[in-house]
Amino acid sequence: MWGKESNKLPVGATTLVSRSTSLHGDLRFSGKLEIEGQVFGNVVGSEDAVASVRILPEGRVEGEIRAPTVIISGTVVGDIVSTERVELHRGALVEGNIYYQVIEMASGAQVNGGLVRQTESADQRALELQPKSSQPKDLPSGAVSEPLSG
């Protein structure tokens, strides 16, 4: 019961930040993360495992989110960097840029920032913290920003 085996989280384990929880600081996770409370800091999915984060309708993150799959129903104040998929559900509010491979946005979702499609496959380069010097300052490695024509 108290051995090493019982301390291992199975792949796909879920971590919950409950409605009454307020977390201050960076949060690193693997598996599934569901945020119903508040996180004031960056949320970073594990690089060596499949990681997904879901912000529930009452949830709020003030910081950057980096994970392969990001599902938003609540509020995010900060950039989102996804190497696979972003879903914005009805009522979602994002105040920041979204870097994505695939994005799905429901009617009623709001983005106050830019949408930037990643041009290369989901790999480690998309998760680098420092952009290359030849790119605009705010874009992560592998992202391309194209002006909107009006």
HELIX and SHEET records of a PDB file:
HELIX    1   1 LYS A    4  ASN A    7  5                                   4    
HELIX    2   2 GLN A  124  LEU A  127  5                                   4    
SHEET    1   A 6 THR A  14  VAL A  17  0                                        
SHEET    2   A 6 GLY A  31  ILE A  35  1                                        
SHEET    3   A 6 ALA A  51  ILE A  55  1                                        
SHEET    4   A 6 ILE A  65  ILE A  72  1                                        
SHEET    5   A 6 VAL A  43  GLY A  45  1                                        
SHEET    6   A 6 LEU A  27  PHE A  29  1                                        
SHEET    1   B 7 THR A  14  VAL A  17  0                                        
SHEET    2   B 7 GLY A  31  ILE A  35  1                                        
SHEET    3   B 7 ALA A  51  ILE A  55  1                                        
SHEET    4   B 7 ILE A  65  ILE A  72  1                                        
SHEET    5   B 7 ILE A  80  LEU A  88  1                                        
SHEET    6   B 7 ILE A  98  TYR A 100  1                                        
SHEET    7   B 7 LEU A 115  ARG A 117  1                                        
SHEET    1   C 6 THR A  14  VAL A  17  0                                        
SHEET    2   C 6 GLY A  31  ILE A  35  1                                        
SHEET    3   C 6 ALA A  51  ILE A  55  1                                        
SHEET    4   C 6 ILE A  65  ILE A  72  1                                        
SHEET    5   C 6 ILE A  80  LEU A  88  1                                        
SHEET    6   C 6 VAL A 102  MET A 105  1                                        
SHEET    1   D 6 SER A  22  HIS A  24  0                                        
SHEET    2   D 6 GLN A  38  PHE A  40  1                                        
SHEET    3   D 6 ARG A  60  GLU A  62  1                                        
SHEET    4   D 6 THR A  75  VAL A  77  1                                        
SHEET    5   D 6 LEU A  93  GLU A  95  1                                        
SHEET    6   D 6 GLN A 110  VAL A 111  1                                        
END                                                                             
